[in-house]
Amino acid sequence: MNPFDVILPSSIPGLKLMYIFVNKRLDKVWREYSNYVESLSCLPRTTLIFPILFSELDFYESLLNRIIRILPEEDLHELQNAYYFSDW
């Protein structure tokens, strides 16, 4: 799926919820990737896992950037200050 095909909410509250969801999803994918790589003792037989992971990360990063461009600056700052999305 193309991140530019995703229909974004038309309301600010909807965009804010989607911003939170996408940030949490990005954090989860990065955490899964990091845990996977850290657990490797040798390279896997197939390295196709890496393009898949990075495609997923790219999808969510692009979607997040679309949301950021639409959200008013004060709402974006409120979200960034109210939520810490990383569980690391």
PDB file as gemmi writes it, atoms N, CA and C in Angstrom:
CRYST1    1.000    1.000    1.000  90.00  90.00  90.00 P 1                      
ATOM      1  N   MET A   1       0.841  -1.172   0.000  1.00  0.00           N  
ATOM      2  CA  MET A   1       0.000   0.000   0.000  1.00  0.00           C  
ATOM      3  C   MET A   1       0.887   1.236   0.000  1.00  0.00           C  
ATOM      4  N   ASN A   2       0.437   2.236  -0.675  1.00  0.00           N  
ATOM      5  CA  ASN A   2       1.141   3.504  -0.756  1.00  0.00           C  
ATOM      6  C   ASN A   2       0.658   4.416   0.376  1.00  0.00           C  
ATOM      7  N   PRO A   3       1.557   5.041   1.129  1.00  0.00           N  
ATOM      8  CA  PRO A   3       1.117   5.908   2.228  1.00  0.00           C  
ATOM      9  C   PRO A   3       0.338   7.132   1.744  1.00  0.00           C  
ATOM     10  N   PHE A   4       0.463   7.454   0.476  1.00  0.00           N  
ATOM     11  CA  PHE A   4      -0.256   8.596  -0.063  1.00  0.00           C  
ATOM     12  C   PHE A   4      -1.671   8.218  -0.501  1.00  0.00           C  
ATOM     13  N   ASP A   5      -1.987   6.926  -0.463  1.00  0.00           N  
ATOM     14  CA  ASP A   5      -3.340   6.453  -0.759  1.00  0.00           C  
ATOM     15  C   ASP A   5      -4.210   6.396   0.492  1.00  0.00           C  
ATOM     16  N   VAL A   6      -3.595   6.494   1.658  1.00  0.00           N  
ATOM     17  CA  VAL A   6      -4.338   6.439   2.914  1.00  0.00           C  
ATOM     18  C   VAL A   6      -5.127   7.732   3.065  1.00  0.00           C  
ATOM     19  N   ILE A   7      -6.423   7.584   3.300  1.00  0.00           N  
ATOM     20  CA  ILE A   7      -7.277   8.755   3.498  1.00  0.00           C  
ATOM     21  C   ILE A   7      -7.129   9.212   4.945  1.00  0.00           C  
ATOM     22  N   LEU A   8      -6.698  10.445   5.108  1.00  0.00           N  
ATOM     23  CA  LEU A   8      -6.495  10.999   6.445  1.00  0.00           C  
ATOM     24  C   LEU A   8      -7.798  11.570   6.980  1.00  0.00           C  
ATOM     25  N   PRO A   9      -7.950  11.568   8.306  1.00  0.00           N  
ATOM     26  CA  PRO A   9      -9.141  12.178   8.899  1.00  0.00           C  
ATOM     27  C   PRO A   9      -9.220  13.659   8.531  1.00  0.00           C  
ATOM     28  N   SER A  10     -10.438  14.160   8.423  1.00  0.00           N  
ATOM     29  CA  SER A  10     -10.613  15.567   8.049  1.00  0.00           C  
ATOM     30  C   SER A  10     -10.651  16.483   9.271  1.00  0.00           C  
ATOM     31  N   SER A  11     -10.799  15.912  10.459  1.00  0.00           N  
ATOM     32  CA  SER A  11     -10.867  16.733  11.667  1.00  0.00           C  
ATOM     33  C   SER A  11      -9.513  16.746  12.370  1.00  0.00           C  
ATOM     34  N   ILE A  12      -9.268  17.813  13.100  1.00  0.00           N  
ATOM     35  CA  ILE A  12      -8.031  17.925  13.886  1.00  0.00           C  
ATOM     36  C   ILE A  12      -7.964  16.832  14.956  1.00  0.00           C  
ATOM     37  N   PRO A  13      -9.064  16.575  15.708  1.00  0.00           N  
ATOM     38  CA  PRO A  13      -8.987  15.482  16.691  1.00  0.00           C  
ATOM     39  C   PRO A  13      -8.670  14.125  16.043  1.00  0.00           C  
ATOM     40  N   GLY A  14      -9.222  13.884  14.865  1.00  0.00           N  
ATOM     41  CA  GLY A  14      -8.937  12.645  14.153  1.00  0.00           C  
ATOM     42  C   GLY A  14      -7.481  12.563  13.725  1.00  0.00           C  
ATOM     43  N   LEU A  15      -6.942  13.674  13.246  1.00  0.00           N  
ATOM     44  CA  LEU A  15      -5.535  13.717  12.852  1.00  0.00           C  
ATOM     45  C   LEU A  15      -4.627  13.496  14.056  1.00  0.00           C  
ATOM     46  N   LYS A  16      -5.014  14.062  15.193  1.00  0.00           N  
ATOM     47  CA  LYS A  16      -4.212  13.896  16.401  1.00  0.00           C  
ATOM     48  C   LYS A  16      -4.192  12.439  16.842  1.00  0.00           C  
ATOM     49  N   LEU A  17      -5.341  11.772  16.767  1.00  0.00           N  
ATOM     50  CA  LEU A  17      -5.392  10.356  17.122  1.00  0.00           C  
ATOM     51  C   LEU A  17      -4.553   9.518  16.160  1.00  0.00           C  
ATOM     52  N   MET A  18      -4.617   9.856  14.895  1.00  0.00           N  
ATOM     53  CA  MET A  18      -3.829   9.118  13.909  1.00  0.00           C  
ATOM     54  C   MET A  18      -2.336   9.359  14.125  1.00  0.00           C  
ATOM     55  N   TYR A  19      -1.963  10.582  14.488  1.00  0.00           N  
ATOM     56  CA  TYR A  19      -0.571  10.915  14.797  1.00  0.00           C  
ATOM     57  C   TYR A  19      -0.069  10.030  15.937  1.00  0.00           C  
ATOM     58  N   ILE A  20      -0.881   9.894  16.979  1.00  0.00           N  
ATOM     59  CA  ILE A  20      -0.508   9.064  18.123  1.00  0.00           C  
ATOM     60  C   ILE A  20      -0.382   7.605  17.701  1.00  0.00           C  
ATOM     61  N   PHE A  21      -1.357   7.116  16.939  1.00  0.00           N  
ATOM     62  CA  PHE A  21      -1.324   5.727  16.482  1.00  0.00           C  
ATOM     63  C   PHE A  21      -0.087   5.442  15.638  1.00  0.00           C  
ATOM     64  N   VAL A  22       0.201   6.301  14.677  1.00  0.00           N  
ATOM     65  CA  VAL A  22       1.330   6.078  13.778  1.00  0.00           C  
ATOM     66  C   VAL A  22       2.648   6.136  14.551  1.00  0.00           C  
ATOM     67  N   ASN A  23       2.767   7.066  15.492  1.00  0.00           N  
ATOM     68  CA  ASN A  23       3.983   7.144  16.300  1.00  0.00           C  
ATOM     69  C   ASN A  23       4.184   5.877  17.121  1.00  0.00           C  
ATOM     70  N   LYS A  24       3.114   5.376  17.711  1.00  0.00           N  
ATOM     71  CA  LYS A  24       3.221   4.143  18.499  1.00  0.00           C  
ATOM     72  C   LYS A  24       3.591   2.965  17.606  1.00  0.00           C  
ATOM     73  N   ARG A  25       3.027   2.924  16.410  1.00  0.00           N  
ATOM     74  CA  ARG A  25       3.349   1.842  15.476  1.00  0.00           C  
ATOM     75  C   ARG A  25       4.812   1.919  15.034  1.00  0.00           C  
ATOM     76  N   LEU A  26       5.279   3.121  14.742  1.00  0.00           N  
ATOM     77  CA  LEU A  26       6.686   3.302  14.362  1.00  0.00           C  
ATOM     78  C   LEU A  26       7.616   2.831  15.476  1.00  0.00           C  
ATOM     79  N   ASP A  27       7.297   3.193  16.684  1.00  0.00           N  
ATOM     80  CA  ASP A  27       8.117   2.777  17.813  1.00  0.00           C  
ATOM     81  C   ASP A  27       8.151   1.260  17.925  1.00  0.00           C  
ATOM     82  N   LYS A  28       6.988   0.626  17.735  1.00  0.00           N  
ATOM     83  CA  LYS A  28       6.914  -0.831  17.824  1.00  0.00           C  
ATOM     84  C   LYS A  28       7.744  -1.492  16.732  1.00  0.00           C  
ATOM     85  N   VAL A  29       7.663  -0.991  15.505  1.00  0.00           N  
ATOM     86  CA  VAL A  29       8.435  -1.585  14.411  1.00  0.00           C  
ATOM     87  C   VAL A  29       9.929  -1.414  14.658  1.00  0.00           C  
ATOM     88  N   TRP A  30      10.356  -0.224  15.104  1.00  0.00           N  
ATOM     89  CA  TRP A  30      11.780  -0.006  15.402  1.00  0.00           C  
ATOM     90  C   TRP A  30      12.244  -0.937  16.525  1.00  0.00           C  
ATOM     91  N   ARG A  31      11.397  -1.114  17.534  1.00  0.00           N  
ATOM     92  CA  ARG A  31      11.746  -1.992  18.651  1.00  0.00           C  
ATOM     93  C   ARG A  31      11.883  -3.439  18.168  1.00  0.00           C  
ATOM     94  N   GLU A  32      10.926  -3.888  17.339  1.00  0.00           N  
ATOM     95  CA  GLU A  32      11.001  -5.245  16.801  1.00  0.00           C  
ATOM     96  C   GLU A  32      12.265  -5.426  15.964  1.00  0.00           C  
ATOM     97  N   TYR A  33      12.566  -4.453  15.127  1.00  0.00           N  
ATOM     98  CA  TYR A  33      13.761  -4.526  14.291  1.00  0.00           C  
ATOM     99  C   TYR A  33      15.020  -4.580  15.153  1.00  0.00           C  
ATOM    100  N   SER A  34      15.109  -3.702  16.132  1.00  0.00           N  
ATOM    101  CA  SER A  34      16.290  -3.655  17.001  1.00  0.00           C  
ATOM    102  C   SER A  34      16.466  -4.956  17.768  1.00  0.00           C  
ATOM    103  N   ASN A  35      15.380  -5.475  18.311  1.00  0.00           N  
ATOM    104  CA  ASN A  35      15.462  -6.743  19.040  1.00  0.00           C  
ATOM    105  C   ASN A  35      15.889  -7.880  18.123  1.00  0.00           C  
ATOM    106  N   TYR A  36      15.375  -7.877  16.907  1.00  0.00           N  
ATOM    107  CA  TYR A  36      15.742  -8.915  15.944  1.00  0.00           C  
ATOM    108  C   TYR A  36      17.232  -8.848  15.615  1.00  0.00           C  
ATOM    109  N   VAL A  37      17.705  -7.657  15.311  1.00  0.00           N  
ATOM    110  CA  VAL A  37      19.109  -7.500  14.921  1.00  0.00           C  
ATOM    111  C   VAL A  37      20.035  -7.816  16.099  1.00  0.00           C  
ATOM    112  N   GLU A  38      19.662  -7.365  17.279  1.00  0.00           N  
ATOM    113  CA  GLU A  38      20.501  -7.635  18.450  1.00  0.00           C  
ATOM    114  C   GLU A  38      20.572  -9.121  18.782  1.00  0.00           C  
ATOM    115  N   SER A  39      19.546  -9.873  18.415  1.00  0.00           N  
ATOM    116  CA  SER A  39      19.530 -11.293  18.731  1.00  0.00           C  
ATOM    117  C   SER A  39      20.269 -12.141  17.688  1.00  0.00           C  
ATOM    118  N   LEU A  40      20.664 -11.531  16.585  1.00  0.00           N  
ATOM    119  CA  LEU A  40      21.364 -12.285  15.540  1.00  0.00           C  
ATOM    120  C   LEU A  40      22.782 -12.636  15.976  1.00  0.00           C  
ATOM    121  N   SER A  41      23.117 -13.886  15.850  1.00  0.00           N  
ATOM    122  CA  SER A  41      24.508 -14.267  16.087  1.00  0.00           C  
ATOM    123  C   SER A  41      25.240 -14.406  14.749  1.00  0.00           C  
ATOM    124  N   CYS A  42      24.457 -14.596  13.697  1.00  0.00           N  
ATOM    125  CA  CYS A  42      25.009 -14.597  12.343  1.00  0.00           C  
ATOM    126  C   CYS A  42      23.905 -14.123  11.398  1.00  0.00           C  
ATOM    127  N   LEU A  43      24.297 -13.709  10.245  1.00  0.00           N  
ATOM    128  CA  LEU A  43      23.306 -13.208   9.295  1.00  0.00           C  
ATOM    129  C   LEU A  43      22.335 -14.315   8.895  1.00  0.00           C  
ATOM    130  N   PRO A  44      21.069 -13.970   8.752  1.00  0.00           N  
ATOM    131  CA  PRO A  44      20.091 -14.985   8.344  1.00  0.00           C  
ATOM    132  C   PRO A  44      20.353 -15.448   6.907  1.00  0.00           C  
ATOM    133  N   ARG A  45      19.834 -16.605   6.594  1.00  0.00           N  
ATOM    134  CA  ARG A  45      20.003 -17.126   5.232  1.00  0.00           C  
ATOM    135  C   ARG A  45      19.366 -16.187   4.215  1.00  0.00           C  
ATOM    136  N   THR A  46      18.280 -15.631   4.573  1.00  0.00           N  
ATOM    137  CA  THR A  46      17.643 -14.666   3.686  1.00  0.00           C  
ATOM    138  C   THR A  46      17.748 -13.284   4.299  1.00  0.00           C  
ATOM    139  N   THR A  47      18.180 -12.368   3.525  1.00  0.00           N  
ATOM    140  CA  THR A  47      18.254 -10.992   4.014  1.00  0.00           C  
ATOM    141  C   THR A  47      17.052 -10.190   3.552  1.00  0.00           C  
ATOM    142  N   LEU A  48      16.042 -10.878   3.052  1.00  0.00           N  
ATOM    143  CA  LEU A  48      14.834 -10.189   2.586  1.00  0.00           C  
ATOM    144  C   LEU A  48      14.059  -9.551   3.737  1.00  0.00           C  
ATOM    145  N   ILE A  49      14.330  -9.979   4.952  1.00  0.00           N  
ATOM    146  CA  ILE A  49      13.637  -9.394   6.099  1.00  0.00           C  
ATOM    147  C   ILE A  49      13.948  -7.907   6.218  1.00  0.00           C  
ATOM    148  N   PHE A  50      15.144  -7.509   5.853  1.00  0.00           N  
ATOM    149  CA  PHE A  50      15.534  -6.112   6.007  1.00  0.00           C  
ATOM    150  C   PHE A  50      14.763  -5.180   5.062  1.00  0.00           C  
ATOM    151  N   PRO A  51      14.629  -5.501   3.780  1.00  0.00           N  
ATOM    152  CA  PRO A  51      13.807  -4.634   2.924  1.00  0.00           C  
ATOM    153  C   PRO A  51      12.348  -4.570   3.379  1.00  0.00           C  
ATOM    154  N   ILE A  52      11.843  -5.676   3.907  1.00  0.00           N  
ATOM    155  CA  ILE A  52      10.461  -5.680   4.389  1.00  0.00           C  
ATOM    156  C   ILE A  52      10.326  -4.731   5.575  1.00  0.00           C  
ATOM    157  N   LEU A  53      11.234  -4.841   6.535  1.00  0.00           N  
ATOM    158  CA  LEU A  53      11.188  -3.958   7.700  1.00  0.00           C  
ATOM    159  C   LEU A  53      11.331  -2.497   7.309  1.00  0.00           C  
ATOM    160  N   PHE A  54      12.284  -2.216   6.435  1.00  0.00           N  
ATOM    161  CA  PHE A  54      12.496  -0.824   6.058  1.00  0.00           C  
ATOM    162  C   PHE A  54      11.374  -0.279   5.196  1.00  0.00           C  
ATOM    163  N   SER A  55      10.708  -1.132   4.448  1.00  0.00           N  
ATOM    164  CA  SER A  55       9.537  -0.687   3.693  1.00  0.00           C  
ATOM    165  C   SER A  55       8.407  -0.289   4.647  1.00  0.00           C  
ATOM    166  N   GLU A  56       8.238  -1.089   5.696  1.00  0.00           N  
ATOM    167  CA  GLU A  56       7.206  -0.772   6.682  1.00  0.00           C  
ATOM    168  C   GLU A  56       7.545   0.531   7.412  1.00  0.00           C  
ATOM    169  N   LEU A  57       8.789   0.695   7.782  1.00  0.00           N  
ATOM    170  CA  LEU A  57       9.204   1.937   8.443  1.00  0.00           C  
ATOM    171  C   LEU A  57       8.998   3.142   7.523  1.00  0.00           C  
ATOM    172  N   ASP A  58       9.363   2.995   6.273  1.00  0.00           N  
ATOM    173  CA  ASP A  58       9.199   4.076   5.311  1.00  0.00           C  
ATOM    174  C   ASP A  58       7.725   4.435   5.139  1.00  0.00           C  
ATOM    175  N   PHE A  59       6.862   3.424   5.098  1.00  0.00           N  
ATOM    176  CA  PHE A  59       5.428   3.655   4.975  1.00  0.00           C  
ATOM    177  C   PHE A  59       4.926   4.526   6.128  1.00  0.00           C  
ATOM    178  N   TYR A  60       5.238   4.123   7.349  1.00  0.00           N  
ATOM    179  CA  TYR A  60       4.740   4.862   8.509  1.00  0.00           C  
ATOM    180  C   TYR A  60       5.396   6.236   8.647  1.00  0.00           C  
ATOM    181  N   GLU A  61       6.662   6.359   8.286  1.00  0.00           N  
ATOM    182  CA  GLU A  61       7.320   7.673   8.322  1.00  0.00           C  
ATOM    183  C   GLU A  61       6.672   8.627   7.317  1.00  0.00           C  
ATOM    184  N   SER A  62       6.374   8.130   6.124  1.00  0.00           N  
ATOM    185  CA  SER A  62       5.724   8.959   5.104  1.00  0.00           C  
ATOM    186  C   SER A  62       4.325   9.368   5.547  1.00  0.00           C  
ATOM    187  N   LEU A  63       3.597   8.431   6.129  1.00  0.00           N  
ATOM    188  CA  LEU A  63       2.258   8.727   6.631  1.00  0.00           C  
ATOM    189  C   LEU A  63       2.322   9.767   7.748  1.00  0.00           C  
ATOM    190  N   LEU A  64       3.273   9.607   8.644  1.00  0.00           N  
ATOM    191  CA  LEU A  64       3.439  10.566   9.733  1.00  0.00           C  
ATOM    192  C   LEU A  64       3.769  11.961   9.196  1.00  0.00           C  
ATOM    193  N   ASN A  65       4.613  12.032   8.194  1.00  0.00           N  
ATOM    194  CA  ASN A  65       4.953  13.334   7.609  1.00  0.00           C  
ATOM    195  C   ASN A  65       3.756  14.000   6.955  1.00  0.00           C  
ATOM    196  N   ARG A  66       2.886  13.211   6.359  1.00  0.00           N  
ATOM    197  CA  ARG A  66       1.659  13.786   5.789  1.00  0.00           C  
ATOM    198  C   ARG A  66       0.798  14.410   6.896  1.00  0.00           C  
ATOM    199  N   ILE A  67       0.691  13.714   8.010  1.00  0.00           N  
ATOM    200  CA  ILE A  67      -0.110  14.210   9.136  1.00  0.00           C  
ATOM    201  C   ILE A  67       0.519  15.476   9.707  1.00  0.00           C  
ATOM    202  N   ILE A  68       1.828  15.470   9.868  1.00  0.00           N  
ATOM    203  CA  ILE A  68       2.538  16.622  10.431  1.00  0.00           C  
ATOM    204  C   ILE A  68       2.340  17.866   9.576  1.00  0.00           C  
ATOM    205  N   ARG A  69       2.325  17.699   8.260  1.00  0.00           N  
ATOM    206  CA  ARG A  69       2.146  18.854   7.372  1.00  0.00           C  
ATOM    207  C   ARG A  69       0.760  19.475   7.500  1.00  0.00           C  
ATOM    208  N   ILE A  70      -0.228  18.676   7.919  1.00  0.00           N  
ATOM    209  CA  ILE A  70      -1.601  19.174   8.017  1.00  0.00           C  
ATOM    210  C   ILE A  70      -1.907  19.742   9.401  1.00  0.00           C  
ATOM    211  N   LEU A  71      -1.368  19.112  10.436  1.00  0.00           N  
ATOM    212  CA  LEU A  71      -1.689  19.545  11.806  1.00  0.00           C  
ATOM    213  C   LEU A  71      -1.200  20.962  12.065  1.00  0.00           C  
ATOM    214  N   PRO A  72      -2.036  21.770  12.706  1.00  0.00           N  
ATOM    215  CA  PRO A  72      -1.573  23.100  13.112  1.00  0.00           C  
ATOM    216  C   PRO A  72      -0.378  22.973  14.068  1.00  0.00           C  
ATOM    217  N   GLU A  73       0.512  23.929  13.999  1.00  0.00           N  
ATOM    218  CA  GLU A  73       1.753  23.870  14.773  1.00  0.00           C  
ATOM    219  C   GLU A  73       1.505  23.749  16.273  1.00  0.00           C  
ATOM    220  N   GLU A  74       0.516  24.463  16.790  1.00  0.00           N  
ATOM    221  CA  GLU A  74       0.261  24.397  18.234  1.00  0.00           C  
ATOM    222  C   GLU A  74      -0.232  23.008  18.651  1.00  0.00           C  
ATOM    223  N   ASP A  75      -1.025  22.353  17.807  1.00  0.00           N  
ATOM    224  CA  ASP A  75      -1.477  20.997  18.118  1.00  0.00           C  
ATOM    225  C   ASP A  75      -0.320  20.003  18.049  1.00  0.00           C  
ATOM    226  N   LEU A  76       0.549  20.197  17.092  1.00  0.00           N  
ATOM    227  CA  LEU A  76       1.715  19.332  16.952  1.00  0.00           C  
ATOM    228  C   LEU A  76       2.624  19.458  18.174  1.00  0.00           C  
ATOM    229  N   HIS A  77       2.862  20.684  18.622  1.00  0.00           N  
ATOM    230  CA  HIS A  77       3.697  20.887  19.812  1.00  0.00           C  
ATOM    231  C   HIS A  77       3.033  20.295  21.049  1.00  0.00           C  
ATOM    232  N   GLU A  78       1.724  20.417  21.125  1.00  0.00           N  
ATOM    233  CA  GLU A  78       0.994  19.835  22.253  1.00  0.00           C  
ATOM    234  C   GLU A  78       1.184  18.314  22.277  1.00  0.00           C  
ATOM    235  N   LEU A  79       1.060  17.681  21.114  1.00  0.00           N  
ATOM    236  CA  LEU A  79       1.239  16.233  21.035  1.00  0.00           C  
ATOM    237  C   LEU A  79       2.668  15.828  21.381  1.00  0.00           C  
ATOM    238  N   GLN A  80       3.624  16.557  20.871  1.00  0.00           N  
ATOM    239  CA  GLN A  80       5.020  16.222  21.122  1.00  0.00           C  
ATOM    240  C   GLN A  80       5.385  16.404  22.586  1.00  0.00           C  
ATOM    241  N   ASN A  81       4.770  17.367  23.241  1.00  0.00           N  
ATOM    242  CA  ASN A  81       5.058  17.604  24.659  1.00  0.00           C  
ATOM    243  C   ASN A  81       4.266  16.677  25.578  1.00  0.00           C  
ATOM    244  N   ALA A  82       3.071  16.254  25.147  1.00  0.00           N  
ATOM    245  CA  ALA A  82       2.204  15.440  25.998  1.00  0.00           C  
ATOM    246  C   ALA A  82       2.546  13.964  25.929  1.00  0.00           C  
ATOM    247  N   TYR A  83       3.096  13.531  24.805  1.00  0.00           N  
ATOM    248  CA  TYR A  83       3.350  12.101  24.616  1.00  0.00           C  
ATOM    249  C   TYR A  83       4.829  11.876  24.319  1.00  0.00           C  
ATOM    250  N   TYR A  84       5.329  10.884  24.991  1.00  0.00           N  
ATOM    251  CA  TYR A  84       6.681  10.415  24.666  1.00  0.00           C  
ATOM    252  C   TYR A  84       6.479   9.048  24.049  1.00  0.00           C  
ATOM    253  N   PHE A  85       6.720   8.923  22.754  1.00  0.00           N  
ATOM    254  CA  PHE A  85       6.309   7.748  22.016  1.00  0.00           C  
ATOM    255  C   PHE A  85       7.270   6.580  22.120  1.00  0.00           C  
ATOM    256  N   SER A  86       8.461   6.811  22.529  1.00  0.00           N  
ATOM    257  CA  SER A  86       9.421   5.718  22.579  1.00  0.00           C  
ATOM    258  C   SER A  86       9.356   5.004  23.927  1.00  0.00           C  
ATOM    259  N   ASP A  87       9.374   3.692  23.866  1.00  0.00           N  
ATOM    260  CA  ASP A  87       9.418   2.880  25.088  1.00  0.00           C  
ATOM    261  C   ASP A  87      10.830   2.419  25.405  1.00  0.00           C  
ATOM    262  N   TRP A  88      11.811   2.988  24.744  1.00  0.00           N  
ATOM    263  CA  TRP A  88      13.190   2.526  24.868  1.00  0.00           C  
ATOM    264  C   TRP A  88      13.807   3.026  26.154  1.00  0.00           C  
TER     265      TRP A  88                                                      
END                                                                             
